[in-house]
């Protein structure tokens, strides 16, 4: 019989730590535009084989000011902003409708680098959402139609039945994008880049948008 009790928390949990020391980061190393600096690091993480390099923690805020975070996959990063896709009627979608601001964090532990991006969020165009949706695997397209994301689900069986109903609806033909699903673009006014260093004496730089120009300042670790 399986033991239903959870495993004990390791007694040395407070002692778990990794010291960083790959290399430093200077102002001269940074691209003047924070999103192009982010794209540079993201591309380097991909080349180095970092696991899930585009996975990011997206934090939104509800009407009571209560934050919620979850992992999303970044699907675009350029001078216009950082793009991700989701169900517009999910919890994050509803919160972004009520308060269209967010914070997003990319972390690459293998290279001891992190980027924090904060600012306003807007929906991408229907054309852009359609183009990305068409590249998704068939099963993911069906799931976007079947799932009423973030709502209470009675059982796994209910989910599987919903997917099969959508499969029967579209058959082997093309699956159009659901009207409740699409992309968002985070347009930042502040970005922080972080390079881990020994003894927690990290290198941190913050970009802030002043008018139409980005400023860069070094922060205490």
C-alpha positions in Angstrom: 0.0 0.0 0.0 1.4 3.4 -0.9 2.2 5.8 1.9 0.0 8.9 1.4 2.1 11.1 3.6 4.3 13.6 1.8 8.1 13.2 2.0 9.8 15.3 4.7 11.3 18.6 3.8 15.1 18.2 3.8 16.5 19.5 7.1 19.3 21.3 5.2 17.0 23.1 2.8 18.2 26.5 4.1 21.8 25.4 3.2 21.1 24.7 -0.4 22.8 27.2 -2.6 24.8 27.6 -5.8 27.6 30.0 -6.1 27.9 31.9 -9.4 31.0 32.9 -11.2 30.8 32.3 -14.9 31.8 35.9 -15.9 31.0 39.5 -15.2 28.8 42.0 -16.9 29.8 45.6 -17.6 27.9 48.5 -19.1 30.0 48.3 -22.3 28.7 44.7 -22.8 25.1 45.8 -23.0 23.1 46.7 -26.1 21.5 50.2 -25.8 18.0 48.7 -26.3 17.0 46.3 -23.5 14.8 44.0 -25.6 17.6 43.6 -28.1 19.9 42.7 -25.2 17.3 40.3 -24.1 17.1 38.8 -27.5 20.9 38.4 -27.6 20.9 36.5 -24.3 17.9 34.4 -25.4 19.6 33.4 -28.6 22.8 32.5 -26.7 20.8 30.3 -24.3 19.3 28.5 -27.3 22.7 28.0 -28.9 24.1 26.6 -25.6 21.3 24.1 -25.3 19.7 25.6 -22.2 16.5 23.7 -21.3 13.2 25.6 -22.2 15.1 28.8 -22.9 11.9 30.7 -23.7 10.1 29.7 -20.6 9.2 32.8 -18.5 7.3 33.6 -15.3 4.5 36.0 -16.2 2.9 37.9 -13.3 -0.4 39.7 -13.5 -2.6 41.5 -10.9 -6.3 41.1 -10.2 -8.8 43.8 -9.3 -7.9 43.5 -5.6 -4.2 44.0 -6.3 -3.4 40.3 -5.7 -0.6 39.1 -8.0 -0.5 35.7 -9.7 2.4 34.2 -11.6 2.7 31.3 -14.0 5.0 30.0 -16.7 4.4 31.1 -20.3 6.5 30.5 -23.4 7.9 33.6 -25.1 7.3 33.4 -28.8 8.7 36.7 -29.9 11.3 39.3 -28.7 12.2 42.4 -30.7 12.3 46.1 -30.3 8.5 46.3 -30.2 8.1 44.0 -27.2 7.9 40.5 -25.9 5.1 38.3 -27.3 3.3 35.3 -25.8 0.0 33.5 -26.6 -2.9 32.3 -24.4 -6.6 32.0 -23.9 -8.1 35.4 -23.6 -10.6 34.1 -21.1 -8.1 32.4 -18.8 -7.3 33.9 -15.4 -4.3 35.8 -16.9 -6.4 36.9 -19.8 -9.1 38.3 -17.6 -6.6 40.0 -15.3 -4.8 41.6 -18.3 -8.2 42.9 -19.6 -8.8 44.5 -16.2 -5.3 45.7 -15.6 -3.2 45.6 -18.8 0.2 45.6 -17.1 2.5 42.7 -16.3 6.0 41.6 -15.2 7.9 38.8 -17.0 11.0 37.0 -15.8 13.4 34.9 -17.9 16.0 32.9 -16.0 18.7 30.7 -17.4 20.4 29.0 -14.5 23.0 27.2 -16.6 24.6 30.5 -17.5 23.5 32.4 -14.4 21.5 35.1 -16.2 18.1 36.6 -15.6 16.0 39.3 -17.3 13.0 41.0 -15.6 10.7 43.0 -17.9 7.8 45.2 -16.7 5.3 47.4 -18.5 2.0 47.6 -20.4 0.4 44.7 -22.2 -1.6 44.9 -25.4 -3.1 42.3 -27.7 -1.3 41.6 -31.0 -3.2 41.9 -34.2 -5.6 39.1 -35.4 -3.3 38.5 -38.3 -0.3 37.9 -36.1 -2.3 35.6 -33.9 -3.6 33.7 -36.9 -0.1 33.3 -38.3 1.3 31.9 -35.1 -1.8 29.6 -34.4 -1.3 28.0 -37.9 2.2 26.9 -36.8 1.0 25.0 -33.7 0.8 21.2 -33.7 -2.6 19.8 -34.5 -3.2 18.6 -31.0 -2.4 22.0 -29.5 -4.9 23.6 -31.9 -7.6 21.2 -30.8 -6.8 21.9 -27.2 -7.1 25.7 -27.7 -10.7 25.1 -28.8 -11.6 22.5 -26.2 -10.2 24.1 -23.0 -12.1 26.7 -21.1 -8.8 27.5 -19.4 -8.6 28.2 -15.7 -12.2 27.1 -15.1 -13.1 24.2 -12.8 -12.9 20.8 -14.5 -14.9 17.9 -13.1 -12.5 15.2 -14.4 -9.9 14.3 -16.9 -12.6 12.4 -18.8 -14.5 15.6 -19.4 -11.4 17.2 -20.9 -10.8 14.2 -23.2 -14.4 14.3 -24.3 -14.2 18.0 -25.1 -11.1 17.4 -27.3 -12.7 14.5 -29.1 -15.8 16.7 -29.8 -13.5 19.3 -31.4 -11.6 16.6 -33.3 -14.9 15.4 -34.8 -15.9 19.0 -35.6 -12.8 19.8 -37.7 -11.7 16.3 -38.8 -8.5 16.3 -40.8 -9.1 19.8 -42.2 -7.4 23.0 -41.1 -8.2 24.2 -37.6 -8.9 28.0 -37.5 -7.9 30.1 -34.5 -10.5 30.3 -31.8 -11.8 33.8 -31.3 -11.0 33.5 -27.5 -7.3 32.7 -28.2 -4.4 34.9 -29.3 -1.3 36.8 -28.5 -0.2 39.6 -26.2 2.7 41.9 -26.4 4.5 43.2 -23.3 5.8 46.7 -24.1 8.2 47.5 -21.3 9.2 50.7 -19.6 11.7 49.0 -17.3 14.0 46.1 -17.9 16.6 44.7 -15.5 19.4 42.3 -16.6 21.2 40.3 -14.0 24.4 38.3 -14.2 25.2 36.0 -11.2 28.6 36.5 -9.6 30.5 35.0 -6.7 29.4 35.6 -3.1 26.1 37.0 -4.3 27.9 40.2 -5.5 25.9 40.1 -8.8 26.0 42.5 -11.7 22.7 44.2 -12.2 21.7 46.9 -14.7 18.3 48.5 -15.0 17.0 50.1 -18.2 14.3 52.8 -17.8 12.4 54.5 -20.5 12.6 58.3 -20.2 10.6 59.9 -22.9 11.6 57.9 -25.9 15.2 57.2 -24.7 16.4 54.3 -22.6 18.7 55.0 -19.7 20.9 52.4 -18.1 22.1 52.3 -14.5 24.0 49.8 -12.4 22.2 48.6 -9.3 23.6 47.3 -6.0 23.4 43.5 -5.9 
